[in-house]
Amino acid sequence: MVINQLLNEGIESLCNKQYTNPQLEVRLILSRLLEVDKSYLYAYGDKEVPEEIIQLFRSWIQKRVAGYPLQYLLGTQEFMGMEFEVSEGVLIPRGDTEILVEYLLDYIRENFGDHEFTLLDIGIGSGAISLAIAKFCPNAKVYGVDFYDKPLAVAKRNLERLGLDNVSYFKGDLFSPFESGQWREYFNIVVSNPPYIPESDKKGLQSEVGEFEPESALFGGEDGLDFYRRITQESIGYLKKNGLLAYEIGYDQGDAVANIMIKEGFGDVIVMDDLENRNRVVVGKA
């Protein structure tokens, strides 16, 4: 079987699932298996495909038909112009989170310029937020914490691949690695994209999210706000005076998260929307 025949077979299978861009997905899968650029598939459509690649391609297509995330199949996801390793057990970085990172980059430029500052990312996942900040801000001292071994391992590999030397990762529950006195009022910025989906929304999620991405990175208790309450309350002792607390939030959680922060004494609390006018980011100052 040649490349074009195999591509057509895969596209037909994915078209039945009504994915947004089955042609692109199939080309990404085959180019990944053949370890070639997508342009190779256009130039050499009549080239025979080895039998072992055909079988692997078909098994990957069937996984995708079943809703298995494309990013887990490919093992990567692009974020802020960088390629991040992702795998099962690690939340897939999304474009929505770039809104939070872009806000932070603007805030850093305006408030610190080239001066050193400290940032803590709670719940690092693949390392997308912390590594993007560290890459674009070499004057940053970036720290990250996660409760689970899998995201820590993946984030550390992403850190190594990017060759950054201004990032340190810790294992622990929120601020638990930073309980010694040296960390008190240490951070200029605390940022988190915590689990924020209400438990009641579990049944309504897309299968590729609800069935395959880690529940520990998705669900934030009965109302989705458990981690906002905990982080906001605990962050007060670790943020410097006027330090920034910044969150990604669910599309309708702006008022609720803002009220949590105000109740704990944060000021200058702002809710920001994404391009579709949905709540996406909340920030406030200690």
Phi, psi and omega per residue, in radians:
M1 nan 2.408 -3.121
V2 -1.671 2.959 -3.055
I3 -0.967 -0.843 -3.088
N4 -1.087 -0.667 3.113
Q5 -1.125 -0.734 -3.118
L6 -1.182 -0.707 3.098
L7 -1.064 -0.790 -3.135
N8 -1.082 -0.664 3.117
E9 -1.101 -0.786 -3.137
G10 -1.170 -0.727 -3.138
I11 -1.087 -0.726 3.122
E12 -1.060 -0.706 3.140
S13 -1.148 -0.749 -3.097
L14 -1.340 -0.523 3.094
C15 -1.051 -0.564 3.119
N16 -1.143 -0.374 3.111
K17 -1.634 -0.051 3.102
Q18 1.010 0.717 3.015
Y19 -1.208 2.724 -3.021
T20 -1.073 -0.760 -3.086
N21 -2.449 1.268 -3.089
P22 -1.077 -0.587 3.140
Q23 -1.087 -0.782 3.129
L24 -1.142 -0.772 -3.120
E25 -1.038 -0.783 -3.119
V26 -1.130 -0.712 3.114
R27 -1.153 -0.666 3.090
L28 -1.114 -0.723 -3.135
I29 -1.133 -0.840 -3.095
L30 -1.201 -0.687 3.122
S31 -1.141 -0.602 3.091
R32 -1.138 -0.763 -3.122
L33 -1.202 -0.639 3.131
L34 -1.459 -0.159 -3.108
E35 1.012 0.827 3.105
V36 -2.309 2.901 3.039
D37 -1.329 2.705 3.140
K38 -1.003 -0.573 -3.127
S39 -1.072 -0.492 3.104
Y40 -1.049 -0.661 -3.098
L41 -1.145 -0.603 3.094
Y42 -1.238 -0.683 -3.054
A43 -1.354 -0.489 -3.022
Y44 -2.212 0.805 -3.117
G45 -1.099 -0.380 -3.128
D46 -1.636 0.111 -3.108
K47 -1.381 2.379 3.115
E48 -1.151 2.477 3.110
V49 -1.803 2.275 3.120
P50 -0.982 2.538 -3.064
E51 -1.021 -0.673 -3.120
E52 -1.152 -0.555 3.095
I53 -1.260 -0.679 3.097
I54 -1.011 -0.826 -3.113
Q55 -1.143 -0.706 3.132
L56 -1.182 -0.718 3.100
F57 -1.019 -0.818 -3.127
R58 -1.108 -0.653 3.129
S59 -1.199 -0.647 3.095
W60 -1.185 -0.705 3.119
I61 -1.089 -0.722 3.125
Q62 -1.143 -0.644 3.038
K63 -1.066 -0.760 -3.118
R64 -1.158 -0.697 3.079
V65 -1.011 -0.617 -3.137
A66 -1.364 -0.028 3.091
G67 1.744 0.040 3.133
Y68 -1.103 2.263 -3.034
P69 -1.026 2.379 3.112
L70 -1.006 -0.666 -3.096
Q71 -1.108 -0.620 3.091
Y72 -1.222 -0.620 3.082
L73 -1.109 -0.833 -3.090
L74 -1.340 -0.431 3.141
G75 1.433 0.134 -3.101
T76 -2.538 2.787 3.000
Q77 -2.606 2.377 3.110
E78 -1.428 2.434 3.119
F79 -2.658 2.183 -3.141
M80 0.918 0.672 3.106
G81 1.344 0.124 3.118
M82 -2.067 2.687 3.118
E83 -1.738 2.197 -3.128
F84 -1.980 2.385 2.974
E85 -1.189 2.379 3.015
V86 -2.397 2.674 3.097
S87 -2.777 3.009 3.138
E88 -0.928 2.463 -3.114
G89 1.604 -0.020 -3.128
V90 -2.262 2.280 3.120
L91 -1.092 2.375 3.129
I92 -1.355 2.195 3.109
P93 -1.074 2.504 -3.092
R94 -2.205 2.740 3.139
G95 -1.049 -0.547 3.125
D96 -0.985 -0.619 -3.093
T97 -1.234 -0.384 3.090
E98 -1.095 -0.479 3.090
I99 -1.083 -0.757 3.100
L100 -1.112 -0.807 -3.112
V101 -1.129 -0.748 3.141
E102 -1.116 -0.664 3.056
Y103 -1.067 -0.802 -3.118
L104 -1.096 -0.705 3.126
L105 -1.086 -0.725 3.080
D106 -1.123 -0.755 3.140
Y107 -1.079 -0.731 -3.137
I108 -1.128 -0.781 3.131
R109 -1.057 -0.726 -3.083
E110 -1.276 -0.578 -2.989
N111 -1.805 -0.378 -3.079
F112 -2.167 -0.399 -3.095
G113 0.979 -2.164 3.115
D114 -1.674 0.098 -3.110
H115 -1.386 2.654 -3.116
E116 -1.178 2.515 3.029
F117 -2.549 2.881 -3.108
T118 -2.063 2.444 -3.128
L119 -2.405 2.396 3.061
L120 -2.058 2.219 3.084
D121 -1.844 2.072 -3.104
I122 -1.744 2.073 -3.085
G123 1.459 1.236 -2.896
I124 -1.275 -0.438 -3.074
G125 1.009 -2.208 3.123
S126 -1.347 -0.127 -3.067
G127 1.621 0.180 -3.005
A128 -0.985 -0.884 -3.079
I129 -1.180 -0.926 -3.046
S130 -1.118 -0.698 -3.107
L131 -1.299 -0.582 3.069
A132 -1.119 -0.780 3.110
I133 -1.087 -0.784 -3.105
A134 -1.112 -0.639 -3.114
K135 -1.229 -0.781 -3.079
F136 -1.436 -0.237 -3.110
C137 -2.260 1.419 -3.138
P138 -1.096 -0.260 3.082
N139 -1.451 0.049 -3.120
A140 -1.514 2.555 2.859
K141 -1.927 1.826 -2.980
V142 -1.814 2.353 3.085
Y143 -2.197 2.637 3.109
G144 -2.509 2.648 3.138
V145 -2.422 2.484 3.037
D146 -2.539 2.618 -3.097
F147 -1.438 -0.347 -2.966
Y148 -1.977 2.569 -3.075
D149 -1.211 -0.678 -3.035
K150 -1.095 -0.921 3.106
P151 -1.093 -0.598 3.091
L152 -1.071 -0.752 -3.131
A153 -1.148 -0.756 -3.131
V154 -1.166 -0.761 3.134
A155 -1.086 -0.673 3.136
K156 -1.170 -0.621 3.074
R157 -1.187 -0.688 3.074
N158 -1.116 -0.688 3.085
L159 -1.063 -0.799 -3.129
E160 -1.120 -0.721 -3.109
R161 -1.159 -0.612 3.135
L162 -1.378 -0.253 3.053
G163 1.201 0.564 -3.136
L164 -1.557 2.532 -3.120
D165 -2.087 0.248 -3.105
N166 -2.057 0.509 -3.104
V167 -2.285 2.383 3.056
S168 -2.304 2.308 -3.126
Y169 -1.977 2.536 -3.130
F170 -2.302 2.649 3.013
K171 -1.726 2.326 3.110
G172 2.940 3.100 -3.134
D173 -1.711 1.804 -3.120
L174 0.945 -1.937 -3.042
F175 -1.611 0.137 -3.022
S176 -1.015 -0.579 3.109
P177 -1.265 -0.105 -2.990
F178 -2.075 0.537 -3.030
E179 -1.439 -0.238 3.099
S180 -1.258 2.778 -3.007
G181 -1.040 -0.469 -3.066
Q182 -1.115 -0.348 -3.083
W183 -1.651 -0.098 -3.123
R184 -1.104 2.283 -3.116
E185 0.828 0.826 -3.063
Y186 -1.725 -0.535 -2.948
F187 -1.691 2.342 3.000
N188 -1.337 -0.556 -3.092
I189 -2.442 2.331 2.904
V190 -2.062 2.239 -3.098
V191 -2.264 2.568 3.097
S192 -2.707 2.468 2.897
N193 -1.995 1.379 -2.999
P194 -1.407 2.970 2.992
P195 -1.067 2.195 -3.062
Y196 -2.359 0.124 3.124
I197 -1.432 2.251 3.072
P198 -1.099 2.521 3.133
E199 -0.983 -0.573 -3.094
S200 -1.188 -0.290 -3.135
D201 -1.564 0.009 -3.027
K202 -0.995 -0.764 -3.062
K203 -1.225 -0.371 -3.079
G204 -1.592 0.001 -3.096
L205 -1.301 2.647 2.985
Q206 -1.010 2.539 -3.066
S207 -1.058 -0.627 -3.093
E208 -1.237 -0.274 3.039
V209 -1.646 -1.038 -3.022
G210 -1.143 -0.556 -3.068
E211 -1.624 -0.358 -2.972
F212 -2.143 -0.525 3.109
E213 -1.441 2.684 -3.008
P214 -1.156 2.230 3.130
E215 -1.040 -0.573 -3.106
S216 -1.102 -0.375 3.130
A217 -1.735 0.012 -3.043
L218 -1.936 -0.808 -2.897
F219 -1.789 2.263 -3.062
G220 -1.985 0.710 3.116
G221 1.573 -3.034 -3.020
E222 -0.994 -0.740 -3.121
D223 -1.868 0.053 3.118
G224 1.440 0.035 -2.985
L225 -1.906 0.097 -3.042
D226 -0.967 -0.812 -3.055
F227 -1.282 -0.529 3.067
Y228 -1.116 -0.706 3.115
R229 -1.104 -0.842 -3.077
R230 -1.155 -0.862 -3.079
I231 -1.113 -0.762 -3.113
T232 -1.056 -0.825 -3.120
Q233 -1.134 -0.778 -3.058
E234 -1.345 -0.412 -3.051
S235 -1.213 -0.390 -3.016
I236 -0.990 -0.692 -3.119
G237 -1.328 -0.195 -3.054
Y238 -1.898 -0.358 3.111
L239 -1.449 2.470 3.008
K240 -1.186 2.857 3.078
K241 -0.992 2.291 -3.066
N242 1.156 0.253 3.061
G243 -1.137 2.686 -3.025
L244 -1.712 2.304 2.953
L245 -1.910 2.184 -3.033
A246 -2.298 2.325 -3.094
Y247 -2.221 2.571 2.716
E248 -1.558 2.521 -3.080
I249 -2.362 2.945 3.034
G250 -1.278 2.887 -2.944
Y251 -1.100 -0.326 -3.092
D252 -2.224 0.388 -3.029
Q253 -1.832 0.115 -3.041
G254 -0.983 -0.943 -3.108
D255 -1.100 -0.729 -3.089
A256 -1.117 -0.796 -3.130
V257 -1.222 -0.691 3.094
A258 -1.042 -0.723 -3.137
N259 -1.161 -0.643 3.066
I260 -1.040 -0.794 -3.112
M261 -1.173 -0.739 3.131
I262 -1.108 -0.728 3.128
K263 -1.038 -0.582 -3.126
E264 -1.530 0.083 3.033
G265 1.720 0.149 3.114
F266 -1.340 2.524 3.107
G267 -2.041 3.062 -3.133
D268 0.888 0.722 -3.101
V269 -1.356 2.243 -3.092
I270 -2.261 2.390 3.006
V271 -1.846 2.238 3.139
M272 -2.036 2.520 -3.136
D273 -1.774 2.825 3.047
D274 -1.534 -2.990 -3.072
L275 -1.193 -0.272 3.104
E276 -1.776 0.322 3.089
N277 1.061 0.606 3.036
R278 -1.885 2.511 3.075
N279 -0.927 2.381 -3.123
R280 -2.474 -0.571 -3.063
V281 -2.415 2.442 2.976
V282 -2.245 2.336 3.107
V283 -2.319 2.694 3.072
G284 -2.830 2.887 -3.082
K285 -1.987 2.432 -3.137
A286 -1.220 nan nan
